[in-house]
Amino acid sequence: MPRIVLFQPEIPPNTGNVARTCAATGSELHLIEPLGFEISDRQLRRAGLDYWPWVRLHRHASLAAFLLARQQQGGRLLALSSRASRSYTGYAFALDDWLLFGRESDGLTPEALAAAEERLTIPMPCSVSSGRGGVRSLNLSVSVGVVLFEALRQLEYSSL
């Protein structure tokens, strides 16, 4: 099952919504610290509703600590970034992939991007980079849902 990794998330409701998606799909959720909130934050808990007992949550003290844990478990690290040029729709996902998403304010650091085997993007026809709009990126929880469910579709929901 692809694993979801949030790099230094800042907004509690986004992380709560991602946690709910992870509970619904059985995906592990990995949080790379520092977080922009306390894990006991009321908004975080509210967004995740009563699904937290079904979330396989892992916290990592730093990017380096996460990278060590990933190396020990194997699998490809795929960075999702508005600065990438390859679309997630044309990528062949695997069950042991790690889907890495960046901070809401500024995405992934150069160090986090460099650690990934692949850099993928969600194409948006009305984005800043297309020159036809002012949208920089999608909401974090929407992005996670879009990419995770494409990966699961490709894998024919074999792990659900």
C-alpha positions as CSV (number, residue, x, y, z in Angstrom):
1,M,0.0,0.0,0.0
2,P,1.5,3.4,-0.9
3,R,2.4,5.4,2.2
4,I,1.7,9.1,2.6
5,V,4.4,11.4,4.0
6,L,3.8,15.0,5.0
7,F,6.9,17.1,5.2
8,Q,6.5,19.6,8.1
9,P,2.7,20.1,7.7
10,E,1.5,23.5,9.1
11,I,-2.3,23.4,9.1
12,P,-4.1,21.0,11.5
13,P,-7.3,20.5,9.4
14,N,-5.3,19.5,6.4
15,T,-3.4,16.9,8.3
16,G,-6.6,15.7,9.9
17,N,-8.3,15.3,6.5
18,V,-5.2,13.4,5.2
19,A,-5.4,11.2,8.3
20,R,-9.1,10.4,7.5
21,T,-8.1,9.5,3.9
22,C,-5.3,7.2,5.3
23,A,-7.8,5.6,7.6
24,A,-10.2,5.0,4.7
25,T,-7.6,3.4,2.5
26,G,-5.4,1.7,5.1
27,S,-2.4,3.8,4.1
28,E,0.3,4.6,6.6
29,L,0.7,8.3,7.5
30,H,4.2,9.6,8.2
31,L,4.7,13.1,9.6
32,I,8.1,14.7,9.3
33,E,8.7,17.3,12.1
34,P,8.7,20.0,13.0
35,L,4.9,20.2,12.8
36,G,3.2,23.6,12.7
37,F,0.8,22.5,15.4
38,E,0.5,20.1,18.4
39,I,-0.6,16.6,17.5
40,S,-3.3,17.0,20.1
41,D,-4.6,20.1,18.4
42,R,-8.4,20.3,18.6
43,Q,-8.7,21.2,14.9
44,L,-6.5,18.3,13.9
45,R,-8.6,15.9,15.9
46,R,-11.8,17.4,14.6
47,A,-10.8,17.1,11.0
48,G,-9.8,13.5,11.5
49,L,-13.1,12.9,13.3
50,D,-13.2,9.6,15.2
51,Y,-11.0,7.8,12.7
52,W,-7.7,8.3,14.5
53,P,-7.7,4.8,16.0
54,W,-7.5,3.5,12.4
55,V,-4.6,5.7,11.3
56,R,-1.2,4.0,11.3
57,L,0.6,7.2,12.3
58,H,4.4,7.5,12.3
59,R,6.3,10.6,13.4
60,H,9.9,11.4,12.3
61,A,12.0,14.0,14.2
62,S,13.6,15.2,11.0
63,L,14.0,14.6,7.2
64,A,17.2,12.6,8.0
65,A,15.3,10.4,10.5
66,F,12.6,9.7,8.0
67,L,15.0,8.9,5.2
68,L,16.7,6.4,7.4
69,A,13.4,4.7,8.2
70,R,12.4,4.6,4.6
71,Q,15.8,3.1,3.6
72,Q,15.3,0.3,6.1
73,Q,11.8,-0.5,4.8
74,G,12.5,0.0,1.0
75,G,10.4,1.4,-1.6
76,R,10.6,4.5,-3.9
77,L,10.3,8.0,-2.6
78,L,8.1,10.1,-4.9
79,A,8.1,13.8,-4.3
80,L,4.9,15.7,-5.3
81,S,5.7,19.3,-6.2
82,S,4.3,22.1,-8.3
83,R,7.9,22.6,-9.4
84,A,8.1,19.1,-11.1
85,S,7.4,18.6,-14.8
86,R,6.3,14.9,-14.9
87,S,2.6,14.3,-14.3
88,Y,1.5,11.8,-11.7
89,T,-1.0,10.4,-14.2
90,G,1.7,9.0,-16.5
91,Y,3.6,7.3,-13.7
92,A,3.4,3.6,-12.8
93,F,2.9,3.4,-9.0
94,A,4.0,0.4,-6.9
95,L,2.6,-0.9,-3.6
96,D,5.7,0.1,-1.6
97,D,5.9,3.7,-2.9
98,W,6.2,6.6,-0.4
99,L,4.3,9.7,-1.6
100,L,6.0,12.8,-0.2
101,F,4.0,16.1,0.0
102,G,5.4,19.4,1.1
103,R,4.4,22.2,3.5
104,E,1.3,24.2,2.7
105,S,3.2,27.5,2.5
106,D,6.2,26.6,0.4
107,G,6.3,22.9,-0.5
108,L,9.3,20.7,-0.3
109,T,12.8,22.0,0.4
110,P,15.6,21.4,-2.1
111,E,17.0,18.7,0.2
112,A,13.7,16.8,0.3
113,L,13.3,17.1,-3.4
114,A,16.9,15.8,-3.9
115,A,16.2,12.7,-1.8
116,A,13.3,11.6,-4.0
117,E,13.8,9.1,-6.9
118,E,11.1,10.8,-8.9
119,R,9.4,14.3,-8.8
120,L,5.8,14.3,-9.9
121,T,3.2,17.1,-10.3
122,I,-0.5,17.4,-10.5
123,P,-1.1,19.3,-13.8
124,M,-3.4,22.3,-13.4
125,P,-4.5,24.2,-16.6
126,C,-5.1,27.4,-14.6
127,S,-1.9,27.5,-12.5
128,V,0.6,30.2,-12.2
129,S,3.2,28.1,-14.1
130,S,0.8,27.6,-17.0
131,G,0.6,31.4,-17.4
132,R,-3.2,31.1,-17.5
133,G,-4.1,31.6,-13.9
134,G,-3.1,32.5,-10.4
135,V,-3.4,29.1,-8.6
136,R,0.0,28.0,-7.2
137,S,-1.2,24.6,-5.9
138,L,-4.1,22.6,-4.7
139,N,-5.0,22.1,-1.0
140,L,-2.7,19.6,0.6
141,S,-5.5,17.1,1.5
142,V,-7.0,17.3,-2.0
143,S,-3.5,16.7,-3.5
144,V,-3.0,13.6,-1.3
145,G,-6.4,12.2,-2.3
146,V,-5.9,12.8,-6.0
147,V,-2.6,11.1,-6.1
148,L,-3.3,8.3,-3.7
149,F,-6.5,7.2,-5.4
150,E,-4.7,7.3,-8.8
151,A,-2.1,5.0,-7.4
152,L,-4.8,2.7,-5.9
153,R,-6.7,2.7,-9.2
154,Q,-3.5,1.7,-11.1
155,L,-2.9,-1.0,-8.5
156,E,-6.5,-2.1,-9.0
157,Y,-7.2,-1.6,-5.3
158,S,-5.4,-4.9,-4.8
159,S,-4.4,-4.0,-1.3
160,L,-7.8,-2.8,-0.1
